[in-house]
Amino acid sequence: MRDNEMLEKEEIFSKVLRAGRRTYFFDVRATKADDYYITITESKKFTEDDGSFHFKKHKIYLYKEDFAAFKEILNEMTDYVLSQKGEEVISERHQKDFKKEFQNEEIGESSSSFTDIDFDDI
């Protein structure tokens, strides 16, 4: 077994965040020198037309010397998003058929010079 594979197996502390099709794994791991670092893994489920599925994974390695700067920037970015857009999630944009519905509305309204919008549509 390679050294990198051994490092990946040395989990000290873990947390999981399930978020729809995505799952985030936060793991504290140990180096050969018995120092700690964090891995953050995003695993996203993709379903094929035939019903089979697969996962795509992306991993970030975060070392102690970067913790303070990483935390500061992450806090700044999340604060910015929440101050600009609030905490409400616009969930219908995440639906699989959102684009289709939008395109169908555009096609049906192409002969009109204005758009009739109902507040329920917003």
C-alpha positions as CSV (number, residue, x, y, z in Angstrom):
1,M,0.0,0.0,0.0
2,R,1.4,3.4,-0.9
3,D,2.1,6.1,1.7
4,N,-0.6,8.4,0.3
5,E,-3.2,5.6,0.8
6,M,-2.1,5.1,4.4
7,L,-2.4,8.9,5.0
8,E,-6.0,8.8,3.6
9,K,-7.0,6.1,6.1
10,E,-5.8,7.9,9.2
11,E,-9.0,9.7,10.2
12,I,-9.0,11.3,13.6
13,F,-12.3,13.1,13.6
14,S,-15.1,13.3,11.0
15,K,-18.3,15.2,10.3
16,V,-20.8,14.7,7.4
17,L,-23.1,17.3,5.9
18,R,-25.8,15.9,3.6
19,A,-27.2,18.6,1.2
20,G,-29.5,17.1,-1.4
21,R,-27.5,15.4,-4.1
22,R,-24.3,16.6,-2.5
23,T,-22.6,15.3,0.6
24,Y,-19.7,17.1,2.3
25,F,-17.2,15.1,4.4
26,F,-15.0,17.0,6.8
27,D,-12.2,14.9,8.1
28,V,-9.2,15.5,10.5
29,R,-6.3,13.4,9.4
30,A,-2.8,12.8,10.6
31,T,0.5,13.2,8.7
32,K,3.4,10.8,9.1
33,A,4.8,13.3,11.7
34,D,1.5,13.0,13.6
35,D,0.5,16.5,12.8
36,Y,-3.1,17.2,11.9
37,Y,-4.7,18.6,8.7
38,I,-8.3,18.8,7.3
39,T,-9.7,17.3,4.2
40,I,-13.0,18.6,2.8
41,T,-14.6,16.3,0.2
42,E,-17.7,17.1,-1.9
43,S,-19.4,14.0,-3.2
44,K,-22.1,14.6,-5.8
45,K,-24.5,11.9,-7.0
46,F,-25.3,11.7,-10.8
47,T,-28.1,9.5,-12.1
48,E,-27.9,8.2,-15.6
49,D,-30.9,7.8,-18.0
50,D,-30.9,4.0,-17.4
51,G,-31.3,4.5,-13.6
52,S,-27.7,3.7,-12.7
53,F,-25.7,6.3,-10.8
54,H,-22.2,7.4,-10.0
55,F,-20.5,9.9,-7.7
56,K,-18.0,12.6,-8.5
57,K,-15.7,13.7,-5.7
58,H,-13.6,16.8,-5.2
59,K,-11.2,17.1,-2.3
60,I,-9.5,20.0,-0.6
61,Y,-6.5,19.6,1.7
62,L,-6.3,22.3,4.3
63,Y,-3.2,22.6,6.5
64,K,-2.8,24.3,9.8
65,E,-0.7,27.2,8.5
66,D,-3.6,28.1,6.2
67,F,-6.5,27.8,8.8
68,A,-6.7,31.5,9.9
69,A,-6.6,32.9,6.3
70,F,-9.0,30.3,5.0
71,K,-11.5,30.9,7.9
72,E,-11.3,34.6,7.5
73,I,-12.0,34.5,3.7
74,L,-14.7,31.9,4.1
75,N,-16.5,34.1,6.8
76,E,-16.1,37.1,4.6
77,M,-17.6,35.4,1.5
78,T,-20.5,33.8,3.4
79,D,-21.3,37.1,5.1
80,Y,-21.2,38.9,1.7
81,V,-23.6,36.4,0.1
82,L,-26.1,36.5,3.0
83,S,-26.0,40.3,3.2
84,Q,-26.5,40.6,-0.6
85,K,-29.1,37.8,-1.1
86,G,-30.4,36.9,2.4
87,E,-30.8,33.4,3.7
88,E,-33.7,32.4,1.6
89,V,-32.8,29.8,-1.1
90,I,-34.4,30.1,-4.5
91,S,-35.1,26.4,-4.7
92,E,-37.0,26.3,-8.0
93,R,-33.8,27.3,-9.8
94,H,-32.3,24.0,-8.6
95,Q,-35.1,21.9,-10.1
96,K,-34.2,19.8,-13.1
97,D,-36.9,21.3,-15.3
98,F,-36.5,25.0,-14.3
99,K,-34.9,26.0,-17.6
100,K,-37.6,24.1,-19.6
101,E,-40.4,26.0,-17.9
102,F,-38.6,29.3,-18.4
103,Q,-38.1,28.5,-22.1
104,N,-41.7,27.5,-22.6
105,E,-42.9,30.8,-21.1
106,E,-40.6,32.7,-23.4
107,I,-41.9,30.9,-26.5
108,G,-45.6,31.5,-25.5
109,E,-45.0,35.2,-24.9
110,S,-43.0,36.0,-28.1
111,S,-46.0,37.5,-29.9
112,S,-46.7,39.9,-27.1
113,S,-44.8,43.2,-26.5
114,F,-45.0,42.9,-22.7
115,T,-44.6,40.3,-20.1
116,D,-47.5,39.5,-17.7
117,I,-46.0,38.5,-14.4
118,D,-47.9,37.2,-11.5
119,F,-46.4,37.7,-8.0
120,D,-46.6,33.9,-7.5
121,D,-44.2,33.5,-10.4
122,I,-41.5,35.5,-8.7
